[in-house]
Structures are given as structure tokens and as C-alpha cells.
Amino acid sequence: MAKVHRLINAALRLAAAAAAAAAAVIMVTSHETTTIFGIQMEAKYSYTPSFIFFVVAYAVTAAYSLLVLVMPAGSALSRLALTTDVVLGMVLAGAVAAAGAISDIAKNGNSHAGWLPVCGQIQAYCNHVMMAVIAGFVALVVHFFATMYSLHIVTDVIFPCQ
């Protein structure tokens, strides 16, 4: 039974790492240059602090998810990993929310603040960012399932059902 737990946990961790890495790579590769009224405008992820936070959070999570795979099961480190899973889940939720909020402002603007939408001029960039946010949300959901499964494994060791 321990091998089955380890296999399921590894599959969830690998899926979370792949989705998080994909989200970070998609965001890093988002850039576009356009000309508006004769002025050249460049859009890159690194110009927005929320997008930088998104990239760093998802890159760290991808590396962490792979690192957890080499930890021995049932050790004190696995309990620490569970705590770290929860903290990283909160960081991922904050990162995807921040990136989503900036994306929404870029797409729709904010009439109360006088901010105009810019996605009409840099449509490819906005679509790229939207795909990164979607991949980030998928990574968040998979990371949540990996965390819940790890919690199940740790509590089953402490309080066995049989």
C-alpha cells in the first residue's frame, strides 16, 4: 500500500511541477511590441511586479514539487513538507489572483480610475498572459490535490484507519 501512496503522490507532484513550470515559462515568454500613434510600445512581463511575483512563485513551486519527490516518506521532513505545501498554496493563490487582476485591468480598464484597456493594442501579449494565468490556476488546483493527498498520507500514518 505504501508503494501505491508513493506512486500517486509522485504523479500529483510531477503534474503540479509541470503545470507550475508551464505557467512560469508561458509568462516569461510573453512580450509584444506595437506602434500606437507613431510611438513604439513594448509589453513584457517584467514591467509588471504582479507578473514577476507570478513567475517567481510558480518557478519556486515547480522546483519544490520536484524536490519533495526525493524526500523519504513518513519522516519528520514529510510533515514539514506538508506545512510548506500549505504555505506555497497560499502564495500560488495570491500570485494567480494578482496576475489575474492585472490581466483584467489590461483587458477591461477601469473607468473609475480613468485607466483605459490596452489589450486592443497588444492582443497577442494579453492572450499569452491569459494562457499563463489559466496554466497557473491549473497548477494551483493540482497543487491543492497534492497537498490534500499528502495530508491523507501523513494522517494515515499517525492515525491508521485499520
Backbone as JSON, one array per atom type, in Angstrom:
{
  "sequence": "MAKVHRLINAALRLAAAAAAAAAAVIMVTSHETTTIFGIQMEAKYSYTPSFIFFVVAYAVTAAYSLLVLVMPAGSALSRLALTTDVVLGMVLAGAVAAAGAISDIAKNGNSHAGWLPVCGQIQAYCNHVMMAVIAGFVALVVHFFATMYSLHIVTDVIFPCQ",
  "N": [[0.82, -1.2, 0.0], [2.02, 1.17, 0.64], [3.64, 1.67, -1.54], [1.78, 2.27, -3.51], [0.67, 4.63, -2.47], [2.95, 6.22, -2.6], [3.39, 6.27, -5.37], [1.06, 7.54, -6.36], [1.31, 10.0, -5.04], [3.71, 10.86, -6.2], [2.92, 11.12, -8.88], [1.01, 13.18, -8.68], [2.66, 15.23, -7.69], [4.5, 15.5, -9.8], [2.76, 16.33, -11.84], [1.87, 18.75, -10.74], [4.31, 20.14, -10.67], [4.92, 20.25, -13.4], [2.75, 21.76, -14.43], [3.09, 24.14, -13.0], [5.64, 24.93, -13.85], [5.09, 25.24, -16.57], [3.29, 27.4, -16.47], [4.97, 29.44, -15.49], [6.92, 29.56, -17.53], [5.35, 30.23, -19.77], [4.48, 32.77, -18.99], [6.94, 34.13, -18.8], [7.76, 34.15, -21.44], [6.05, 35.94, -22.61], [5.69, 38.68, -24.56], [5.41, 41.67, -26.5], [5.64, 43.98, -29.15], [4.38, 47.02, -30.28], [3.07, 49.65, -32.36], [1.71, 52.72, -31.58], [0.05, 55.51, -32.57], [2.38, 56.36, -33.87], [4.28, 55.94, -31.91], [6.42, 53.65, -30.48], [5.56, 50.88, -28.56], [6.31, 48.64, -25.98], [5.47, 45.58, -24.52], [6.09, 43.61, -21.77], [6.45, 40.89, -19.48], [8.09, 41.5, -17.36], [7.75, 44.13, -16.77], [5.76, 44.48, -14.99], [5.12, 44.24, -11.62], [3.37, 42.34, -10.42], [3.31, 40.29, -12.29], [5.94, 39.46, -12.22], [6.07, 38.49, -9.59], [4.29, 36.36, -9.94], [5.75, 34.71, -11.74], [8.04, 34.09, -10.18], [6.88, 32.82, -7.95], [5.64, 30.57, -9.13], [7.82, 29.31, -10.37], [9.41, 28.65, -8.15], [7.64, 26.91, -6.87], [7.48, 24.85, -8.76], [10.11, 23.84, -8.69], [10.21, 23.11, -5.97], [8.21, 21.13, -5.85], [9.39, 19.09, -7.3], [11.59, 18.62, -5.68], [10.46, 17.6, -3.36], [9.83, 15.06, -4.09], [12.07, 13.47, -3.67], [12.28, 13.17, -0.96], [12.26, 11.12, 1.96], [9.5, 9.02, 2.65], [7.17, 9.33, 5.31], [8.88, 10.47, 7.16], [10.09, 12.99, 9.47], [10.53, 15.15, 7.92], [8.56, 14.97, 5.99], [6.32, 15.89, 7.27], [7.03, 18.54, 7.64], [7.16, 19.23, 4.99], [4.49, 19.1, 4.35], [3.49, 21.32, 5.73], [4.87, 23.31, 4.36], [3.74, 22.91, 1.86], [1.15, 23.89, 2.27], [1.68, 26.6, 2.79], [2.92, 27.35, 0.36], [0.73, 26.91, -1.3], [-0.94, 29.0, -0.54], [0.64, 31.14, -1.37], [0.71, 30.66, -4.14], [-2.02, 31.02, -4.73], [-2.27, 33.75, -4.16], [-0.5, 34.78, -6.08], [-1.64, 34.01, -8.56], [-4.05, 35.34, -8.33], [-3.23, 38.03, -8.22], [-1.97, 38.31, -10.74], [-4.15, 37.74, -12.36], [-5.85, 39.87, -11.72], [-4.43, 42.11, -12.7], [-4.39, 41.39, -15.38], [-7.12, 41.53, -15.96], [-7.57, 44.28, -15.65], [-5.96, 45.2, -17.72], [-7.37, 44.19, -19.86], [-10.04, 45.16, -19.6], [-9.84, 47.71, -18.53], [-10.35, 50.48, -16.21], [-12.86, 52.37, -15.44], [-13.46, 54.08, -13.32], [-11.01, 54.82, -12.26], [-9.91, 55.92, -14.45], [-8.4, 54.42, -16.2], [-7.54, 53.1, -19.26], [-8.43, 50.33, -21.37], [-5.87, 48.18, -22.65], [-5.53, 45.94, -24.15], [-6.52, 45.85, -26.7], [-4.58, 46.94, -28.29], [-2.32, 45.39, -27.84], [-2.81, 42.61, -28.37], [-1.84, 39.93, -28.74], [0.02, 39.69, -26.66], [-1.67, 39.97, -24.42], [-3.27, 37.7, -24.74], [-1.35, 35.74, -24.39], [-0.6, 36.17, -21.72], [-3.04, 35.58, -20.54], [-3.19, 32.84, -21.04], [-1.07, 32.0, -19.44], [-2.06, 32.63, -16.91], [-4.25, 30.91, -16.81], [-2.91, 28.42, -16.93], [-1.56, 28.71, -14.54], [-3.67, 28.65, -12.73], [-4.54, 26.03, -13.1], [-2.26, 24.71, -12.17], [-2.38, 25.51, -9.5], [-4.71, 24.18, -8.64], [-3.97, 21.47, -9.02], [-1.79, 21.39, -7.29], [-3.18, 21.8, -4.91], [-4.62, 19.37, -4.74], [-2.46, 17.62, -4.49], [-1.48, 18.45, -2.04], [-3.66, 17.83, -0.37], [-3.66, 15.06, -0.66], [-1.16, 14.44, 0.42], [-1.66, 15.23, 3.04], [-3.54, 13.32, 3.7], [-1.93, 11.02, 3.61], [-0.05, 11.56, 5.67], [-1.72, 11.82, 7.94], [-2.81, 9.29, 7.94], [-0.67, 7.74, 8.64], [-0.21, 8.63, 11.25], [-2.73, 8.3, 12.52], [-3.89, 5.47, 11.98], [-6.39, 3.87, 9.98], [-7.04, 1.23, 10.2]],
  "CA": [[0.0, 0.0, 0.0], [2.91, 2.33, 0.69], [4.11, 1.94, -2.9], [0.68, 2.92, -4.22], [0.65, 6.0, -1.97], [4.14, 6.91, -3.14], [3.17, 6.45, -6.8], [0.03, 8.57, -6.53], [1.91, 11.25, -4.61], [4.7, 11.26, -7.22], [2.19, 11.57, -10.07], [0.45, 14.5, -8.38], [3.78, 16.19, -7.59], [5.02, 15.75, -11.15], [1.76, 17.13, -12.55], [1.93, 20.11, -10.18], [5.56, 20.75, -11.12], [4.8, 20.52, -14.84], [1.81, 22.87, -14.63], [3.7, 25.37, -12.46], [6.72, 25.3, -14.77], [4.45, 25.73, -17.8], [2.75, 28.74, -16.19], [6.1, 30.37, -15.39], [7.54, 29.7, -18.86], [4.42, 30.98, -20.63], [4.51, 34.18, -18.59], [8.26, 34.7, -19.14], [7.87, 34.33, -22.89], [5.04, 36.87, -23.11], [6.15, 40.03, -24.9], [4.93, 42.14, -27.78], [5.95, 45.37, -29.47], [3.4, 47.58, -31.2], [3.19, 51.09, -32.58], [0.46, 53.44, -31.36], [0.23, 56.93, -32.91], [3.78, 56.58, -34.21], [5.14, 55.66, -30.75], [6.59, 52.21, -30.31], [5.28, 50.45, -27.2], [6.7, 47.26, -25.74], [4.84, 44.96, -23.35], [6.82, 42.45, -21.27], [6.01, 40.5, -18.14], [8.99, 42.07, -16.34], [7.37, 45.52, -16.49], [4.67, 44.47, -14.02], [5.53, 43.5, -10.41], [2.49, 41.2, -10.19], [3.71, 39.21, -13.17], [7.22, 38.97, -11.69], [5.68, 37.68, -8.45], [3.7, 35.15, -10.51], [6.83, 33.88, -12.28], [8.89, 33.6, -9.09], [6.09, 31.88, -7.14], [5.42, 29.32, -9.86], [9.11, 28.66, -10.57], [9.78, 28.06, -6.86], [6.75, 25.78, -6.64], [7.88, 23.75, -9.65], [11.33, 23.26, -8.13], [9.86, 22.49, -4.69], [7.45, 19.91, -6.1], [10.35, 18.06, -7.69], [12.45, 18.34, -4.53], [9.71, 16.79, -2.39], [9.82, 13.67, -4.57], [13.23, 12.71, -3.17], [12.22, 13.05, 0.5], [11.76, 9.82, 2.43], [8.12, 9.04, 3.12], [6.96, 9.03, 6.72], [9.88, 11.1, 8.01], [9.69, 14.29, 10.02], [10.56, 16.1, 6.8], [7.29, 14.93, 5.26], [5.4, 16.79, 7.99], [7.47, 19.89, 7.3], [6.76, 19.43, 3.6], [3.05, 19.38, 4.34], [3.34, 22.72, 6.13], [5.36, 24.1, 3.24], [2.72, 22.79, 0.81], [0.05, 24.81, 2.58], [2.18, 27.97, 2.6], [3.06, 27.56, -1.08], [-0.61, 27.01, -1.87], [-1.41, 30.38, -0.32], [1.44, 32.02, -2.24], [0.22, 30.45, -5.5], [-3.33, 31.66, -4.84], [-2.02, 35.18, -4.24], [0.16, 35.1, -7.35], [-2.59, 33.9, -9.67], [-5.04, 36.41, -8.15], [-2.6, 39.3, -8.61], [-1.8, 38.31, -12.2], [-5.49, 37.81, -12.94], [-6.38, 41.23, -11.55], [-3.74, 42.97, -13.66], [-4.87, 40.99, -16.7], [-8.47, 42.07, -16.11], [-7.45, 45.72, -15.87], [-5.43, 45.4, -19.08], [-8.41, 43.85, -20.84], [-11.26, 45.97, -19.47], [-9.59, 49.05, -18.0], [-11.08, 50.83, -15.0], [-13.42, 53.69, -15.73], [-13.42, 54.9, -12.11], [-9.65, 55.34, -12.11], [-9.51, 56.54, -15.7], [-7.46, 53.55, -16.91], [-8.1, 52.57, -20.49], [-7.97, 48.97, -21.7], [-4.75, 48.17, -23.59], [-5.45, 44.67, -24.87], [-6.84, 46.07, -28.11], [-3.35, 47.28, -28.99], [-1.32, 44.33, -27.63], [-3.69, 41.44, -28.21], [-1.07, 38.69, -28.6], [0.58, 39.71, -25.3], [-2.75, 39.71, -23.47], [-3.66, 36.29, -24.87], [-0.26, 34.96, -23.8], [-0.72, 36.32, -20.27], [-4.24, 34.85, -20.14], [-2.84, 31.41, -21.02], [-0.22, 31.78, -18.26], [-2.93, 32.65, -15.73], [-5.01, 29.66, -16.83], [-1.98, 27.36, -16.52], [-1.31, 28.92, -13.11], [-4.83, 28.17, -11.97], [-4.48, 24.56, -13.16], [-1.18, 24.31, -11.24], [-2.89, 25.71, -8.15], [-5.66, 23.1, -8.34], [-3.22, 20.22, -8.89], [-1.03, 21.51, -6.04], [-4.15, 21.58, -3.84], [-4.87, 17.93, -4.63], [-1.24, 17.0, -3.96], [-1.45, 18.79, -0.61], [-4.69, 17.04, 0.31], [-3.21, 13.66, -0.64], [-0.09, 14.37, 1.41], [-2.31, 15.29, 4.34], [-4.14, 12.0, 3.9], [-0.85, 10.08, 3.9], [0.53, 11.87, 6.99], [-2.69, 11.49, 8.99], [-3.0, 7.83, 7.95], [0.47, 7.19, 9.39], [-0.39, 9.0, 12.65], [-3.97, 7.7, 12.99], [-4.29, 4.47, 10.98], [-7.81, 3.52, 9.97], [-7.26, -0.19, 10.46]],
  "C": [[0.87, 1.26, 0.0], [3.42, 2.69, -0.7], [3.03, 2.64, -3.73], [0.57, 4.38, -3.78], [1.79, 6.81, -2.58], [3.98, 7.21, -4.62], [2.15, 7.55, -7.08], [0.59, 9.94, -6.15], [2.91, 11.76, -5.65], [4.0, 11.78, -8.48], [1.6, 12.96, -9.85], [1.54, 15.57, -8.31], [4.34, 16.52, -8.97], [4.05, 16.6, -11.97], [1.76, 18.57, -12.05], [3.19, 20.83, -10.65], [5.48, 21.12, -12.6], [3.88, 21.71, -15.11], [2.4, 24.18, -14.13], [4.83, 25.85, -13.37], [6.15, 25.86, -16.07], [3.92, 27.15, -17.6], [3.87, 29.77, -16.15], [6.73, 30.61, -16.76], [6.64, 30.5, -19.8], [4.46, 32.46, -20.28], [5.84, 34.82, -18.99], [8.37, 34.98, -20.63], [6.84, 35.3, -23.46], [5.67, 38.25, -23.32], [5.62, 40.38, -26.28], [5.33, 43.6, -27.94], [4.94, 45.84, -30.5], [3.64, 49.08, -31.34], [1.82, 51.72, -32.46], [0.75, 54.92, -31.6], [1.69, 57.26, -33.19], [4.76, 56.34, -33.07], [5.21, 54.15, -30.57], [6.42, 51.85, -28.83], [5.63, 48.97, -27.06], [6.01, 46.77, -24.46], [5.62, 43.7, -23.01], [6.32, 42.14, -19.87], [6.82, 41.22, -17.07], [8.68, 43.53, -16.04], [6.3, 45.62, -15.42], [5.07, 43.64, -12.8], [4.65, 42.27, -10.13], [2.88, 40.01, -11.06], [5.06, 38.63, -12.73], [6.96, 38.06, -10.48], [5.11, 36.33, -8.91], [4.8, 34.19, -10.98], [7.66, 33.27, -11.16], [8.14, 32.55, -8.27], [5.94, 30.54, -7.85], [6.72, 28.59, -10.16], [9.58, 27.98, -9.28], [8.92, 26.83, -6.57], [7.12, 24.59, -7.52], [9.13, 23.06, -9.1], [11.04, 22.52, -6.82], [9.14, 21.16, -4.9], [8.35, 18.77, -6.53], [11.25, 17.66, -6.53], [11.76, 17.43, -3.52], [9.69, 15.32, -2.81], [10.96, 12.83, -4.01], [13.25, 12.58, -1.65], [11.7, 11.68, 0.9], [10.35, 9.94, 3.01], [8.07, 8.68, 4.6], [7.97, 9.66, 7.66], [9.33, 12.41, 8.58], [9.7, 15.35, 8.93], [9.25, 16.1, 6.03], [6.24, 15.79, 5.95], [5.75, 18.25, 7.71], [7.07, 20.22, 5.86], [5.27, 19.74, 3.5], [2.78, 20.83, 4.74], [3.78, 23.65, 5.0], [4.38, 24.05, 2.07], [1.59, 23.8, 1.04], [0.49, 26.26, 2.35], [2.33, 28.27, 1.11], [1.71, 27.65, -1.78], [-1.18, 28.41, -1.7], [-0.66, 31.36, -1.21], [0.97, 31.89, -3.69], [-1.14, 31.12, -5.72], [-3.16, 33.17, -4.95], [-1.42, 35.59, -5.57], [-0.82, 35.04, -8.52], [-3.68, 34.97, -9.55], [-4.47, 37.75, -8.59], [-2.45, 39.39, -10.12], [-3.15, 38.41, -12.9], [-6.09, 39.2, -12.83], [-5.74, 42.2, -12.54], [-4.2, 42.66, -15.08], [-6.27, 41.56, -16.97], [-8.43, 43.58, -16.36], [-6.92, 46.0, -17.27], [-6.5, 45.14, -20.13], [-9.58, 44.83, -20.81], [-11.02, 47.4, -19.03], [-10.33, 49.24, -16.68], [-11.58, 52.25, -15.17], [-13.39, 54.61, -14.52], [-12.05, 55.54, -11.91], [-9.15, 56.03, -13.37], [-8.49, 55.72, -16.49], [-8.15, 52.95, -18.12], [-7.61, 51.14, -20.72], [-6.86, 49.05, -22.76], [-4.69, 46.91, -24.43], [-5.84, 44.79, -26.34], [-5.59, 46.35, -28.92], [-2.3, 46.17, -28.89], [-2.05, 43.0, -27.37], [-2.92, 40.14, -28.01], [-0.48, 38.58, -27.19], [-0.51, 39.37, -24.28], [-3.22, 38.26, -23.53], [-2.62, 35.38, -24.23], [-0.35, 34.99, -22.27], [-1.95, 35.54, -19.77], [-3.96, 33.34, -20.08], [-1.96, 31.09, -19.81], [-1.08, 31.74, -17.0], [-3.77, 31.38, -15.66], [-4.12, 28.49, -16.4], [-1.65, 27.48, -15.04], [-2.45, 28.43, -12.26], [-4.87, 26.64, -11.97], [-3.41, 24.05, -12.19], [-1.64, 24.46, -9.8], [-3.83, 24.58, -7.75], [-4.93, 21.77, -8.16], [-2.39, 20.24, -7.61], [-1.96, 21.3, -4.83], [-4.42, 20.09, -3.64], [-3.65, 17.2, -4.08], [-1.12, 17.26, -2.46], [-2.47, 17.96, 0.17], [-4.28, 15.56, 0.38], [-2.08, 13.48, 0.36], [-0.65, 14.42, 2.82], [-2.94, 13.95, 4.68], [-3.06, 10.99, 4.29], [-0.3, 10.3, 5.32], [-0.45, 11.5, 8.1], [-2.95, 9.98, 9.06], [-1.86, 7.16, 8.71], [0.28, 7.44, 10.89], [-1.59, 8.28, 13.25], [-4.43, 6.66, 11.98], [-5.75, 4.08, 11.12], [-8.05, 2.07, 10.35], [-6.71, -0.61, 11.79]]
}
